Amino acid sequence: MHLSHYLAGDAPIRCCVIGSGGFGRSFILHARHLAAVEARVVIDLDPTLAAKALVDAGIESARIRHCRTPAEASRAWDRGDWIVGDRLEAVIDLPLDVVIEATGHPEAGARHAALALEAGHHVALVTKEVDSVVGPGLAAMARKRGCVISPVDGDQPALAIGLVSWAETVGLEILAAGKSSEYDFVFDPSTETLASNGKRIDVRGFGERWELPAGLDSEGHRQWMADRARLAGALPQHAVPDLCEMAIVANATGVMPDRPSLHYPIARLGEIADLFVPTADGGLLTRTPALEVFHCLRRPDEFSLAGGVFVVVRGHDRASWQMLAEKGHLVGRRGDSAMLPLPRHLLGLEAATTLLEMVRRGVPSSVAQPRPHVDLIAVAGSNLSEGTTLTAHGHHHSIDRVSSALVPASPLGDDAPLPYYLAANRVLMRPVRAGEPIRLRDVAIDESSSLWKLRQDQDALFFADAMTSTHATIEPPRIEAPR
């Protein structure tokens, strides 16, 4: 697809970036190289970090104004200065085109997204934690106000949605779609060690599980992957952010997970076209198409998917796929499936395509109206006692001793499993056993919460019939707590 027409003639897209962490900072610095984008406004709880990102991007510190009120922001804008602050309200009335919400914070992100849409601005929603809980509702709010809200190219949800859309458009039958986990599993055969995300462990005997034998049936593949997982047991093999991203893809495409916690094999790139196929064909999947995540297993000298995304497609014409295999495509051993990867995850370096699509074409890097097909729910990873605070912490706002699962979406009621990021920072009102979902009745909800209010609005929009039914009961399956 040729995109240079976006670069001709029009005035730059005026952006406000909220959050100057990893994604936000990478976008702020890269925006200085984009004639089509102008990022003069940066909001962060710590305005000094916002100012530092601008200085790192080459802006003179004398041109950066810390604005605390709309009047200060308006004067700075008219002077052509760069603006930092700690509250979106101070800059929301500026003539912005797009607000880029990149805090990663569920509650703040929900409030910012709603505030920006109410002010008539498009929203680039980098904060997937918000999208997983209320993305469809925010999309409906945006359409009602003549705005667009979208996940962002450069992050996996938008890239995976785009790849699924491309495969469907060119007539390929999708068996699986998803992403590799954030960090590769790198095996060093000389030392029999496995490294991931800065941690290295001894894995004696892992070399014996390196080459996947030909001719395995579904149970054989399952056992081989279980052996690898056991040998790598000291490394984390389940991450809430991965499931969060797959929830966004599910709600946009309707492609569902094969099981609530996914299969998550530790697999080499050349194995994916044999693993993510139906069990009848020797694979792991009991349904197709299915959403999946895998840990990219490789030697230090081998190619990485770089946290990228993929589809596995069925090859109906073996002769054509044999020709493609000879060109280096990742075709399965049976010759009737292939993995087609998009090996990149560029954070803010790629976000411009989404901004241009939203502002100049009025379309998102997703579907115009996603629907709540799945919920990312909170599951007790161990027995949790009454009074436990489900504190979210770290870059991904994960909760200690709480795992996650993808289940069919449902409206919130006392017995409903609670979306993961709605459970964050709540206090348990009763104990929850390991493997059980944390339900709405189990926590104390602050009804002033923006995320809570938006979820209520979303449920009313998409589940009106279910909410008035007196017969519906919600019993998600007991879920084994992953490693």
Buried (B, 14 or more C-beta within 10 A) or exposed (E): EEEEEBEEEEEBBBBBBBBBBBBBBBBBBBBBEBEBBBBBBBBBBEBEBBBBBBBEBEBEEEBBBBBEEBEBBBBBBEEEBBBBBBBBBBBBEBEBBBBBBBBBBBBBBBBBBBBBBEBEBBBBBBBBBBBBBBBBBBBBBBBEBEBBBBBBBBBBBBBBBBBBBBBBEEEBBBBBBBBBBBBBBBBBEEEBBBBBEEEBBEBEEBBEBEEBEEEBEBEEBBEBBEBBBEBBEEBBBBBBBBBBBBBBBBBBBBBBBBBBBBBBBBBBBEBBBBBBBBBEBBBBBEBBBBBBBBBBBBEEEEEBBBBBBBBBBBBEEEEEBEEBBEEEBBBBBBBBBBBBBBBBBBBBBBBBBBBBBBBBEEEBBBBEEBBBBBBBBBBBBEEBEEEBEBBBEEEBBBBBEBBBBBBEBBBBBEBBBBBBBBBBBBBBBEBBEBBBBBBBEBBEBEEEBBBBBBBBBBBEBBBEEBBEEEEBEBEBEEBEBBB
